[in-house]
Amino acid sequence: TNSAVMPHPNQAGLAFKRAVPTSLDRASYAGCRLYGWMASPYTAKVRSMLSYKRLPFTDVVPSAMQLRLTVKPAVGRVIMPAVRLGDGSWRQDSALICDEVERNHPDRPTRPPGATQR
């Protein structure tokens, strides 16, 4: 099997309002807002990850106007979920958000430790 790590297909298309820090501590999540609809499985994935890692966040169920006026200027398109961190930086794409959270908060891991279990 090929064990090379492949970049996520959406990674190249991401747009961030501000530079993305390489490491985020718990304080970075103070004031974190998760923009997404309750019925969205992708939003649920991010919500579950943030909750499991015990990171503070506020759920925001955006209106169409909020999507156009808040989310689109920040990430480049009308899409959910999107996360606005306390420092004002934005993240978009549930897989990338969850990967970043796991990388920066390895306590309470969500992935098995061994290659066989993965």
Phi, psi and omega in degrees: 000154179272117183262007179293142178277123180263140177292150178295140185299333181272355186301319183292334183270002183285143175236134180240140179295320180231168178301142181271122178292154182280337181220136181238125176265179181302326180297331179297336183270353177300125182083009180297136179234126178259111179268117179178158179275147182298332182277354183280123178294332179287321175294320179299322179299313180292317178302316180297318180296313180298319179294314182298322180279359179059042177263136182288136176202162176241130174285133175236117175266101189283145171279170177300323179294317178297321178299316181287321186267339183247305186287312184301313178298332183279318185245358174096351177199166178275102184204153178222155359282157173225143181239130173252117180281166181300333180276001178094353178281156183241152173229148177215145181099113186301321181295316180292321178298311181295321177299317180295317179298315180297317180296319184272347181224073185288348175295146185055062184299148179256353181244144177299150184286331185259154179297326181297319181287332181287000000 
